[in-house]
Each structure stands twice: as structure tokens, then as C-alpha cells.
Amino acid sequence: MDIQALIIFLAIGAVAGWLAGTLMKGGGFGLLGNIIVGIVGAVVGGFVFGLLGITAGGLIGSIVTATVGAVLLLFLVGLIKRA
């Protein structure tokens, strides 16, 4: 992975984490928190979309996949915190 791919990967994570934070709580988690939530969300979203047989390509597809995964992640964390 070259430096440009790493920067794009982190940017997608930050955008996806910020979007998920905005959708779920009304605000983000700071730059580092957004990146972490977005990256973990990308893994979760890729797994879920893979189970459903959905493939998302390109930059927009990556952001959508990561955002959906991050929203699912935040939803599950919210359920666990309440319990």
C-alpha cells in the first residue's frame, strides 16, 4: 500500500465515521474517533454487503459501504451500552 492509498483509506474512514456519527448521535467523534469508527465500519459493512451479495465499487461505493457498516457498529454499541 503506497502513501496515496493510505491517505484515501483514512479519508474514507473519516468521512464514513463522521456521517455515521451525524446520523446516529447528531455529531462526530473527532478526527481520530471518526477514522477508527469508519475503518471498523468499513470492515463490518464489507462483511454484511458480502453476505447479501452486494458489491460496491468506486469511491462513492466505498463511502456508502463504510458508512452503513459504521452505522450498524454504532447501533450495536448503543444496544450493548444500554444493556
C-alpha positions in Angstrom: 0.0 0.0 0.0 1.5 3.3 -1.1 1.1 6.6 0.8 -1.7 7.8 -1.6 -3.8 4.7 -1.0 -3.3 5.1 2.8 -4.4 8.7 2.7 -7.5 7.8 0.6 -8.3 4.9 3.0 -8.0 7.2 6.1 -10.1 9.9 4.3 -12.9 7.4 3.5 -12.8 6.2 7.2 -13.0 9.8 8.4 -15.9 10.7 6.1 -17.8 7.4 6.9 -17.2 7.8 10.7 -18.4 11.5 10.6 -21.5 10.6 8.6 -22.3 7.7 10.9 -21.8 9.9 13.9 -24.1 12.5 12.4 -26.8 10.0 11.6 -26.7 8.2 14.9 -26.0 10.9 17.5 -26.0 14.2 15.9 -22.3 14.8 15.9 -18.9 13.4 15.1 -16.3 11.9 17.4 -13.3 14.0 16.5 -10.9 13.2 13.6 -9.2 10.1 15.2 -12.5 8.7 16.5 -14.2 9.2 13.1 -11.3 7.4 11.3 -11.5 4.5 13.7 -15.3 4.2 13.6 -15.1 4.5 9.8 -12.4 1.9 9.3 -14.1 -0.7 11.6 -17.4 0.2 9.9 -15.9 -0.5 6.5 -14.9 -4.0 7.7 -18.4 -4.5 9.1 -20.1 -3.1 6.0 -18.0 -5.1 3.7 -18.8 -8.3 5.6 -22.6 -7.5 5.7 -22.7 -6.5 2.0 -20.7 -9.6 1.1 -23.3 -11.8 2.9 -26.0 -10.1 0.9 -24.2 -10.5 -2.4 -23.9 -6.7 -2.9 -20.7 -5.3 -4.4 -20.0 -1.6 -4.2 -17.2 -0.3 -6.3 -15.5 3.1 -6.6 -15.1 5.9 -4.1 -18.8 6.5 -3.5 -19.5 2.8 -3.1 -16.7 2.6 -0.5 -18.0 5.5 1.4 -21.5 4.1 1.4 -20.3 0.6 2.5 -18.2 2.1 5.3 -21.0 4.4 6.4 -23.6 1.6 6.6 -21.1 -0.5 8.5 -20.3 2.3 10.9 -24.0 3.0 11.5 -24.5 -0.7 12.3 -21.5 -0.7 14.5 -22.7 2.4 16.4 -26.2 0.9 16.7 -24.8 -2.3 18.2 -22.6 -0.4 20.6 -25.6 1.6 21.7 -27.5 -1.6 22.4 -24.7 -3.1 24.4 -24.3 0.1 26.4 -28.0 0.2 27.3 -27.9 -3.5 28.5 
